Amino acid sequence: MKTKRLLTYASSFLLLSALSTTALLPASAASASTQVSIQLSFNSEGLTTVSQEAVMKNGVSYLPVYMITNNAGLQLTWDKSGQRAQFTGFDKSFAIRVGSSSGMLDGKPVDLGGSPFKKNNELYLPVKFVAKALGGGTVSWDPNKKLLQAGQLHSFKGQSATFEGTVYSVSYNTGDLYASSGGKKVKLANLGSGLDIVHFKFDKTPKGLIVVRVSNYYGEPHLFSDECTLLLKNGSVIRQSNLSLNNTAGKSALWTDGKLLLNDGKSLRMIEDGTGNVLETIDLPGLMGSSDNQELSYAVEALDSDIALIRSTQSGILTLVDRRTGSQTELYKTFYGDDAQKIEGTTDTMFPGDRLTFTGRSGNKLNFTYSYNNETIKYNYTLADPK
């Protein structure tokens, strides 16, 4: 799980209603010139304190929403009028309207304890409501430090996408992936920790299976990705694979001759559409002659009855494998010739790979592109006629 920084911003916020702030804050603290700090603590994470001018209206303390959106993993969207704001996260939603003390929290009406307002194009929300919405504890006042505290706030960072009426959502905190449809929520898988930027891709097979591909991009500057592929039948997972890649790799092949492909870097399974039965399994390290190296794994970017395009996830080099003879050709050596600059790029430790992308096959001709520094070159490889 990615560590989320805890932001603490100072703001002169006095909480009168429901917090009995009159008892908490001396009269002098209500002055607009008094500087009061506000401290937001998110679930056992680090603490950062920043001070700013106090904001108070009608005895109610307010905070700017930029204090919570990133830390709480919330997405803010406005309606066309620019008056209604919707906050959405994993299993969390609330909505307010500028100037109204009523709102919605997780689908139910709620009293905000104050009326949200805009100031310098920034939206301000009542502190007490924010603490409640984010599952926090009591908001307290420390008169010695002039500090207003809201602790144990939760983060609701996640990602979701909809396919054929079903909402697929993943929690960045737990890694759990769910499918929700018709009021029913089912856990499909756990994607592990370290979720950073998650993308969904969906396919429906000719015989009715749903393919859910979830990619997590991580590292600095997002050099790596984890690909989880799930096969669903009648809403349940029947097959799953996980593959870790450097982002210089190309797209993983999903089909070969009407059969689905699932790759975990070591074993490539050919799956029968409709039933999900495993028809064949290819030992990738064995095929590539690296069975004695447990650290190596492979991505498969094309598979036909006669050839395979396989890339080491470590070196990033794309290799053409003749499935009939077992011979292997590292394609960049064929294409680049004596071009030292292109060859040197294949040893880049930060961005390993040959910068080749497979674009398709026409008969016995394989087509590729090389792309780097705004340069794009097309290459093709002609397969030998079978003897």
Secondary structure, DSSP 8 states (H G I E B T S, - for coil): ------EEEB------TTTTHHHHS-GGGGSTT---EEEEEETT---EEE-----EETTEEEEEGGGTTTTTT-EEEE-TTS-EEEEEETTEEEEEETT-SEEEETTEEEE-SS--EEETTEEEEEHHHHHHHTT---EEEETTTTEEEEEEE----EEEEEETTEEEEEETTT-EEEEEETTEEEEEEE--S---EEEEEEEE-TTS-EEEEEEEEESTT--EEEEEEEEEETTEEEEEEEEEEETTS-----EETTEEEEE-SSEEEEE-TTT--EEEEEEHHHHHT-TT-TT--EEEEEE-SSEEEEEETTT--EEEEETTT--EEEHHHHHHTT-HHHHHHTT-SSS-S--EEEEEEETTEEEEEEEETTEEEEEEEE-----
